Amino acid sequence: MVEIRKAGLAAGADAGMFVFGIVMALLGAVLPLLSKQIGFDLAQAGNMFLVMNCSMLAAMLSLGMLMDRFGQKPVLIGGAIAVAAALVLLIRATTYGAVLFSAGLLGVGGGALNGATNTLIADLYADPRRKASALNLLGVFFGFGALFLPFTIGALLEALGLQTILWLAAMLSAVPAVIFLFLAFPPAKQKQGVPMAEVARLARHPLLLLIAFLLFFESGNEFILGGYISTYLVREAEASLSAASYALAGYWAAIMLTRIVASRLLFRLKNAMLVRASALCTAMAVALLMGSRSVAAGACAAVLIGAGCAAIYPTVLADAGSRFAEYSGTAFGIIFAIALVGGMALPWSVGQIAARNGLRWGLGLPIFNAVMIFILQTRIMRVNREVTCPPSVTTKE
């Protein structure tokens, strides 16, 4: 019965992560059409990403403590409903202000789903290897969600129209809320609430900060590479838009397939070894992309980059879930917030470098990020042996 309940909760988390994938791909997929329909420029489009990311950041910082206090169930239900409501508002939007409000609500709902699904999966499994395997599989469903909307728009836009596709996405986004409503969740860990002194102690904990800043660089890499690979191939390798799109699809497919492989590999390989090997693979693959002069070489590099990036985020999260099990919601909230700052700041930095020196030089930053991931993971291994954690935090050496 326990295993059946775990399987149901894991399936619900997978559905929630699928919806988060839709959130992350939504603006990029619909902006070209929305900007024509409603009438706003590129600067205003950029504001939408800023509003969504800031809302997501605020949600991740605040909802972690709520999960420890009340459990994941209300956060998961609320997150799915918020995403569905945001999509309905987007469908009915006739002004830029309404679109901006929808973007903010998307950020809140997406942040809730991302934080709560990862925390739920981390809490379901005590064994660190099983935890890492399950979090890698969870990441596969993010990939399915991220591919769903662009693929559906590309294949069915003329037949169905944007509004019908968005209604379909809204209905799919509400499904996890229904699933979670009927599932029995583990009890909340801190029913008396999370003391602010404990939050401050966690926020200063050396191991948690090392994990958070490792994911700061990894989040930056995922945003940079997912956002700039196709542009780089068009500008530097003179690829057609179609060829560049296929290369980007190869990047996402490699992430999904590698996470499936990693979910099995982690039963035989240490987490830290996989993370360091992945960082080195990412650095070498980005260097290959920078040196490529043909579309074929660039596409191969894109696939290798996806394979390198794939396992880092979920595997490092699994370690955090094992080390900070009693306050996993609060710990994950801090980690996700710092990681999201990397996802916002580092792609902006690439844009600034590219504007001055060209995109080829801009892609040197992901190599630096990968090296930092390797260094931080090495330091985490040492801290795991050296640091005695505060008694109120269940981080055992």
N, C-alpha and C positions, 0 to 999 in steps of 0.2 A: 504493500500500500504506500509506503514511504517513497519507493522508487517511482510508482505511478504518479504520485503528487509532484515529485521532482520533475518528471518528464512533462507534465502539464505546465508547470511554471516555466520550464526551459522553453517550451513551445510558445508560451505567451511572450516571453522575453524576446524570442526570435521575431515574432510578429511586431513587437514594439520597435526593435532595431531596424526592421524593414521600413517602417514608417519614418524613422529618423533618417534613413538613407534618402527617402523621398524629399524630406525637408532640405537636406544638404544640396540636393541636385535641383531643387525647384526653381530658384531664382534664375540660375544660369540657363535653364531650359525655357522659361517662359518670358524672360525680359525682352527679347527681340520683338515678340508679338505684343506684349503689354505696352511697351513704349510707343508702338505705332497706334494702338487702339486708344490709349489714354492721352499720350503726348507728353513725354518727359525726356530730358537729355541724359547724356552719360554721367554727368556729375550727380544728377538726382538718382540715377540707377545705383551709383556707388554708395549713396546715402542709405539705400535699402539694405545693402550688405552690412553696412556699419550698424544700423539699427538692429538687424537680426542678430549679429554677433554680440553686440552689447547686451541685448536681452537674454541671449543664451548664457553669457558670462554671469549676469545677475542671477539667473535661475540656478545655475550650477553651484554658485557660492551659497545660496540660501536654502536650496532644497535638500542638500546633504544632511543638515541638522534635522530637518523635518522627517527624513527617512529614518534616522536613528530614533527619533521620538515617536513617530506614528507608524513606521513600517513603509515598505515600498508601494503597497497597494494604492493608497489615495494619490500618490505622486504619479504612478503609471496611468491610472484612469484619467486623472486630470490632464496629463501631458497629451494623451491620445485625443481627448476631447478638444483641447486647445488647438492642436494641429488641424483637426477636422473643421473646427470653427473658423480658423484662419483661412483655410482653403475656400470655404463658403463665402467669407467676406471678400476674398480675392476675386471670386467669380462675379460677385455683385458690384465690385468697385467701379466707380465712374470718375473718381478723382485721384490725384496723386496722394493726397493725405490718407485716403482709405487704403491705398496700396501700402503706404508706409506703416500704417497701423497693423495691417495684416502681416507684414514682415516682422514686426515686433512680437506679435502673438505666435508666429511660427518659431521665433527664437526661444520663447518661453517654453512652448510645448516640446520642441526638439531637445532643448537642454534637459527638461524633465525626463524625457524618454531615454536619452543617452546615459544620463547619470544613473537612473533607476534600473534600467535593464542590466547594465554592467555590474552594479552593486548586487542585484538579485542573483545573477549567475555566480558572482564571486562568493556570495553567502551560501549558495546551495551545496557547494563541494568543499569539504575540509582538506582533502588531499591537494597539495600545491600543483601537482602535475595534472590531476583531473580538472582542477580549476583553470589552469592555463589552456588545456585542451578545449574546454567548454567556451572560454572567452574567445579563442580563435574561431571556433565554429559560429559564435554569435556575430563576429565581424563579417562572416560570409553573407549573412542576411542584410547587413548594411550595404554590401556591394549589390545585392539583388535590388534593394530599394533605390540605390543611386542610379542604377541602370534602367529601372522601370519607366520613369517619366520621360527621359530623353528618347528612349527607344519607342515608347508608345506615341509620343508626339511625332517622331520621324516617320513611323509606319502608318499612323491612323489620323493624322491631323486633317488631311483633306476629306477623309470619309466621315469623321465624327465632329471635327471642330474642337477648338481649345476648351470651350466651356464644358462640353461633355466629358472630355478627358480629365479636367479638373474635378468634376462631380464624381467621376470614378475614383480618383485619388482621394477625395474627401471621404467617400464611403469606405474605402480600404483603410483609411486612417482611423476610422471609428471602430473597426473590428477589434483591435487589441483592447479597447475599453470594455467591450462586451465580454471578451475572453477573461480579462482580469476580474471582472465583477463576480464571476462564478467560481473563481479559484480560491483555495485556502492558502494563505501566505504564512510564513514563519512569523512568530510574534516579534514586535518591535524590541530592539535591544536595550534601549534607554528610555523606558516608559516615563521616567521622572524628568526627562529632558536632558539635553547636553549642556553642561555648565560651560560658560564662556571661558573659564580658566582652562578647561580641557581643550576647547577649540584653539586657544592661544598656544597651549603646549604642543598640540599636533602641528600647528602652523610653523612652529620653531624646530620641530623634530628633524635632525639631520638626515635620517633615512628617507623620510617623507619628502623633504625638499630635494634630495638627490633624484628621487623617482619623478617628482613633478617637473624638474628642469630637464631631465632626460626626455620626458614627453613634450616639453616645450619645444625642443629641437625636432623631435619626431613629428609633432603636429605641424610645425612649420614646413618640414619637408613634404608631408603629404599634401598640404595646401599648395605649396610651390609647384611640385611636380605634376599634380593633377591639373593645375591651372595653366602651366606654361609649356608642357611637352608638345602639344599640338601647335602652339604658336611658334615654338622654336623650330620645329620641323618645317613649317611653312616658310619662315624667314631665313633660316640658315641652311637647310637642306633642299630648299625649293620644292618641297612636297606640295601636292595638290591638297585642297581642303578635305577631300574624300580620303586620301591616303593618310593624312594626319589624324583624321577621326578614327580610322581603323587602328592606327598605332596607339591612340589613347584608349580605345576599347581593349586593346591587348594589354595595356598597363592595368586596367581595372580587372580584366579576366585573370591576369597573373596574381593579383592580390587575392582574389577569391579562391583560386585553386591552391595557392601556396598556404593559405590559412587552413584549408582542408587537410593538406599534407602535414602541416605543423601540428594540427590537433592530434595526429597519430604519432608524429615524431617525438613529441614532448614526453611521451611515456618512456622513451629510451635516452633522450638527450636532456642535459641540464638546461634550465631556462636561460641562465646567464650565457651559456655557450651559444645558444641559438640567437640571442639578442646581439652578441658581439659579432657573430658570423654574418648576421643580417646587415649590421651597420657597415661592415667591410664590403659586402656585396653591393649595397646601395652606393657607396663612394666610388667603387670601381665602375659600376654601371653608368653613373652620371658622368664620370670621366670619359667613358666610351661614347656617350651621347654627345658630349662637347666636342669630341674628336671626329665624329661621324661626318662624312661628306656625301653620303647617299641615303636615300629614303629607307632602303632595306636595313642598313646598319643602324639608323636611328630607331626604326621600329623594333629591332632586336634589343637595343639598349633600353627602350621603353618597357619591354616585357621583363627584362632583368631588373630594372628599377622597381617594378611592381612586386616581383618576387622578393627583392631585398627589403622593401618597406613592410611587407605584409604582416609578419609575425611580431614585430617590435611592440606596437601599442598594446595588443591584448595580452602578450606574455608578461610585459612589465606591470600591467594592471593586476594580473594574477598574483604577482609577488606582493604588490601593495595590499591586495585583499587578504592574503595570508598573514602579513605582518601587522595589519591594523584591523583585525577581524571585528573587534568589539565596537569600534567606531567607524565602520567601513563607509557609511553614508557620508559622514563629515569628512573623512580622509579623502574619499573619492571626489567630493565637492571641491576641496582645496586643489587637488591634483588636476582635475578637469579645468578649473579656472585658470591656473597657471599655463596649462597646455594650450588652452584656447587663445591666450595672449600671444603665444608663439605662432599659432595659426593665423593671427591677425597681423602681427608685426613683421614677421619674417618675409611673407610674400610681398608686403609693401616695400621692404628693403630691397628685394630682388628687382622690383619695378624701378626703384631709384637708381640702382647700379646699372640696370639695362638702359635707362634713359641717358646716362652719361657715357657708358662704355660699350654698350651692346649686350644683347641677351646671353651671348656665349659666356661673357664674364659674369653675368648675373647668376648663372647656374653654378658658379664656383661656390656660392653660399651653401647649397645642399651638401656639397662634399665636406665643407667645414662642419655642418650640422651633424653629418654621419660620424665624423671623427669625434665630435663632442659626445655623441651617444656612446661610442665605444669607450671613451675615457670615463664617462659617468657610470656606465655599467661596471667597469673595472673597480671604480671607487665604491659602488654599492656592495660589491662582493666583499670588500675589505670592511666596510661599516657593519655589514651583517655579522661579522666576526668580532668586531670591536665594541660596538655601542650597546650599552645596557639601557633598555627603554624604560620610560616612566612606568611605575607600577600600574597606573590606571589604563595604560595602553597595552593591549595583548600582543606585543611584538616580541616573540621569544627567539632567542638565538639558538 
